[in-house]
């Protein structure tokens, strides 16, 4: 999505940057993993198809993607490329044309050594804060309209207990179970108290203009 193409978000553990062509080779290697294919319900793609997908995601009006970087590694190794600091990605989709204030959120920590260390938690909190606090461009019948999101959903495989527990800790509540697709849906309604809680959890977050490593 073009709305976040010049945005980077700085946190304590993670830095979120737009998904660019620089990140595609590492992402492609990740998605060769059968485990990640299963957890993300994805099909393996060729490298050429992965570049096409990245370009498509950039232009989509209903999808916002950030690559998750290891903030400590990034800051400690200024000569290192972003690709060497990648640990996963976080995505938000506008899936309900009848409710443009609802966003479906997902996070993938692809590097096994970074799992269960709070990287996914901070990435999700930062993405939600970005979408709640800052106006979000989405597709509407009249064209491009600015809207704020106040509901988030996460759809997770029934066997992915760590991810389910993580979202529940972030105040998401389970609303449905689909035994056919073996999927659990969790939802967070961002009331004013929830919004204040979210702002408190991300008070350290900084938004900066994204220019690659030159920032």
KACOR-V780772 format. One record per residue. PSI is psi in whole degrees, -180 to 180 (999 if undefined). Layout:
psi:PSI
psi:PSI
This chain:
psi:132
psi:-23
psi:-27
psi:13
psi:-17
psi:22
psi:133
psi:144
psi:126
psi:124
psi:-165
psi:-47
psi:-33
psi:157
psi:132
psi:127
psi:156
psi:151
psi:112
psi:176
psi:-28
psi:-30
psi:-13
psi:-46
psi:-43
psi:-42
psi:-41
psi:-41
psi:-41
psi:-48
psi:5
psi:-15
psi:125
psi:-33
psi:-47
psi:-36
psi:-41
psi:-46
psi:-30
psi:3
psi:47
psi:156
psi:145
psi:140
psi:157
psi:166
psi:-39
psi:-42
psi:-34
psi:-40
psi:-39
psi:-39
psi:-43
psi:-42
psi:-40
psi:-44
psi:-36
psi:-36
psi:-19
psi:140
psi:-3
psi:20
psi:131
psi:124
psi:135
psi:142
psi:138
psi:122
psi:151
psi:110
psi:-41
psi:-45
psi:-41
psi:-45
psi:-30
psi:-22
psi:78
psi:-20
psi:-5
psi:147
psi:161
psi:-37
psi:-37
psi:-14
psi:-1
psi:137
psi:-16
psi:-159
psi:161
psi:135
psi:151
psi:131
psi:142
psi:102
psi:-11
psi:103
psi:-23
psi:-15
psi:86
psi:-2
psi:4
psi:129
psi:137
psi:125
psi:143
psi:152
psi:143
psi:117
psi:100
psi:-31
psi:115
psi:-35
psi:-11
psi:-1
psi:150
psi:32
psi:10
psi:0
psi:-45
psi:-40
psi:-50
psi:-38
psi:-43
psi:-46
psi:-43
psi:-41
psi:-45
psi:-41
psi:-40
psi:-42
psi:-28
psi:-43
psi:-40
psi:145
psi:144
psi:128
psi:129
psi:167
psi:133
psi:171
psi:-32
psi:-7
psi:-140
psi:120
psi:143
psi:127
psi:153
psi:141
psi:139
psi:9
psi:138
psi:141
psi:149
psi:127
psi:119
psi:142
psi:141
psi:-28
psi:-5
psi:69
psi:-40
psi:-40
psi:-41
psi:-45
psi:-38
psi:-47
psi:-34
psi:-36
psi:-23
psi:21
psi:10
psi:145
psi:141
psi:130
psi:-31
psi:157
psi:125
psi:103
psi:-24
psi:-48
psi:0
psi:55
psi:141
psi:136
psi:127
psi:149
psi:144
psi:122
psi:121
psi:83
psi:177
psi:-43
psi:-39
psi:-38
psi:-42
psi:-40
psi:-43
psi:-42
psi:-37
psi:-40
psi:-23
psi:24
psi:-21
psi:-12
psi:137
psi:141
psi:130
psi:163
psi:134
psi:123
psi:34
psi:-150
psi:-7
psi:-9
psi:999
